[in-house]
Amino acid sequence: MDILYLMILCSVSLAVVFLIIFIINVKNGQFEDDESPAVRILMEDDEVKESSDENNNK
């Protein structure tokens, strides 16, 4: 029965540590922009295409 108490204490302690780390990251702005990183690869870079076209014409 003692091992059960130890396991509960360890799991609750680990959960509290992860919660503290999560709260610190939220305050630092880690999770502010959750939309654009997922679709950034789908967006075309017009600036890159324009500059490469200009270099090819010269």
Biotite code that builds the C-alpha atoms (Angstrom):
import biotite.structure as struc

atoms = struc.array([
    struc.Atom([0.000, 0.000, 0.000], chain_id="A", res_id=1, res_name="MET", atom_name="CA", element="C"),
    struc.Atom([2.963, 2.282, 0.634], chain_id="A", res_id=2, res_name="ASP", atom_name="CA", element="C"),
    struc.Atom([4.064, 2.080, -3.002], chain_id="A", res_id=3, res_name="ILE", atom_name="CA", element="C"),
    struc.Atom([0.632, 3.289, -4.071], chain_id="A", res_id=4, res_name="LEU", atom_name="CA", element="C"),
    struc.Atom([1.020, 6.432, -1.972], chain_id="A", res_id=5, res_name="TYR", atom_name="CA", element="C"),
    struc.Atom([4.491, 6.981, -3.416], chain_id="A", res_id=6, res_name="LEU", atom_name="CA", element="C"),
    struc.Atom([3.235, 6.591, -6.985], chain_id="A", res_id=7, res_name="MET", atom_name="CA", element="C"),
    struc.Atom([0.351, 9.006, -6.390], chain_id="A", res_id=8, res_name="ILE", atom_name="CA", element="C"),
    struc.Atom([2.730, 11.544, -4.853], chain_id="A", res_id=9, res_name="LEU", atom_name="CA", element="C"),
    struc.Atom([5.157, 11.218, -7.777], chain_id="A", res_id=10, res_name="CYS", atom_name="CA", element="C"),
    struc.Atom([2.459, 11.546, -10.424], chain_id="A", res_id=11, res_name="SER", atom_name="CA", element="C"),
    struc.Atom([0.863, 14.571, -8.762], chain_id="A", res_id=12, res_name="VAL", atom_name="CA", element="C"),
    struc.Atom([4.283, 16.181, -8.376], chain_id="A", res_id=13, res_name="SER", atom_name="CA", element="C"),
    struc.Atom([5.086, 15.589, -12.028], chain_id="A", res_id=14, res_name="LEU", atom_name="CA", element="C"),
    struc.Atom([1.709, 17.007, -13.071], chain_id="A", res_id=15, res_name="ALA", atom_name="CA", element="C"),
    struc.Atom([2.338, 20.145, -10.991], chain_id="A", res_id=16, res_name="VAL", atom_name="CA", element="C"),
    struc.Atom([5.766, 20.599, -12.608], chain_id="A", res_id=17, res_name="VAL", atom_name="CA", element="C"),
    struc.Atom([4.264, 20.321, -16.096], chain_id="A", res_id=18, res_name="PHE", atom_name="CA", element="C"),
    struc.Atom([1.495, 22.755, -15.138], chain_id="A", res_id=19, res_name="LEU", atom_name="CA", element="C"),
    struc.Atom([4.037, 25.300, -13.890], chain_id="A", res_id=20, res_name="ILE", atom_name="CA", element="C"),
    struc.Atom([6.091, 24.953, -17.082], chain_id="A", res_id=21, res_name="ILE", atom_name="CA", element="C"),
    struc.Atom([2.937, 25.377, -19.176], chain_id="A", res_id=22, res_name="PHE", atom_name="CA", element="C"),
    struc.Atom([1.884, 28.513, -17.282], chain_id="A", res_id=23, res_name="ILE", atom_name="CA", element="C"),
    struc.Atom([5.354, 30.031, -17.668], chain_id="A", res_id=24, res_name="ILE", atom_name="CA", element="C"),
    struc.Atom([5.311, 29.357, -21.416], chain_id="A", res_id=25, res_name="ASN", atom_name="CA", element="C"),
    struc.Atom([1.838, 30.863, -21.802], chain_id="A", res_id=26, res_name="VAL", atom_name="CA", element="C"),
    struc.Atom([2.976, 34.022, -20.012], chain_id="A", res_id=27, res_name="LYS", atom_name="CA", element="C"),
    struc.Atom([6.046, 34.240, -22.268], chain_id="A", res_id=28, res_name="ASN", atom_name="CA", element="C"),
    struc.Atom([3.857, 34.106, -25.383], chain_id="A", res_id=29, res_name="GLY", atom_name="CA", element="C"),
    struc.Atom([4.822, 30.666, -26.611], chain_id="A", res_id=30, res_name="GLN", atom_name="CA", element="C"),
    struc.Atom([1.267, 29.832, -27.715], chain_id="A", res_id=31, res_name="PHE", atom_name="CA", element="C"),
    struc.Atom([0.145, 33.190, -29.142], chain_id="A", res_id=32, res_name="GLU", atom_name="CA", element="C"),
    struc.Atom([0.279, 32.401, -32.853], chain_id="A", res_id=33, res_name="ASP", atom_name="CA", element="C"),
    struc.Atom([-1.106, 28.935, -33.382], chain_id="A", res_id=34, res_name="ASP", atom_name="CA", element="C"),
    struc.Atom([-2.605, 29.463, -36.849], chain_id="A", res_id=35, res_name="GLU", atom_name="CA", element="C"),
    struc.Atom([0.148, 30.715, -39.139], chain_id="A", res_id=36, res_name="SER", atom_name="CA", element="C"),
    struc.Atom([2.881, 28.101, -38.515], chain_id="A", res_id=37, res_name="PRO", atom_name="CA", element="C"),
    struc.Atom([0.546, 25.373, -39.731], chain_id="A", res_id=38, res_name="ALA", atom_name="CA", element="C"),
    struc.Atom([-0.317, 27.162, -42.988], chain_id="A", res_id=39, res_name="VAL", atom_name="CA", element="C"),
    struc.Atom([2.975, 29.002, -43.551], chain_id="A", res_id=40, res_name="ARG", atom_name="CA", element="C"),
    struc.Atom([4.225, 26.281, -45.894], chain_id="A", res_id=41, res_name="ILE", atom_name="CA", element="C"),
    struc.Atom([1.119, 26.698, -48.073], chain_id="A", res_id=42, res_name="LEU", atom_name="CA", element="C"),
    struc.Atom([1.652, 30.437, -48.614], chain_id="A", res_id=43, res_name="MET", atom_name="CA", element="C"),
    struc.Atom([3.677, 31.510, -51.624], chain_id="A", res_id=44, res_name="GLU", atom_name="CA", element="C"),
    struc.Atom([6.534, 33.940, -51.278], chain_id="A", res_id=45, res_name="ASP", atom_name="CA", element="C"),
    struc.Atom([5.999, 36.577, -53.971], chain_id="A", res_id=46, res_name="ASP", atom_name="CA", element="C"),
    struc.Atom([9.170, 38.424, -52.982], chain_id="A", res_id=47, res_name="GLU", atom_name="CA", element="C"),
    struc.Atom([11.334, 35.394, -53.675], chain_id="A", res_id=48, res_name="VAL", atom_name="CA", element="C"),
    struc.Atom([9.745, 34.807, -57.073], chain_id="A", res_id=49, res_name="LYS", atom_name="CA", element="C"),
    struc.Atom([10.091, 38.470, -58.062], chain_id="A", res_id=50, res_name="GLU", atom_name="CA", element="C"),
    struc.Atom([13.723, 38.699, -57.052], chain_id="A", res_id=51, res_name="SER", atom_name="CA", element="C"),
    struc.Atom([14.598, 35.453, -58.862], chain_id="A", res_id=52, res_name="SER", atom_name="CA", element="C"),
    struc.Atom([12.805, 36.672, -62.003], chain_id="A", res_id=53, res_name="ASP", atom_name="CA", element="C"),
    struc.Atom([14.738, 39.942, -61.903], chain_id="A", res_id=54, res_name="GLU", atom_name="CA", element="C"),
    struc.Atom([18.049, 38.075, -61.589], chain_id="A", res_id=55, res_name="ASN", atom_name="CA", element="C"),
    struc.Atom([17.198, 35.851, -64.567], chain_id="A", res_id=56, res_name="ASN", atom_name="CA", element="C"),
    struc.Atom([16.348, 38.838, -66.787], chain_id="A", res_id=57, res_name="ASN", atom_name="CA", element="C"),
    struc.Atom([19.695, 40.552, -66.181], chain_id="A", res_id=58, res_name="LYS", atom_name="CA", element="C"),
])
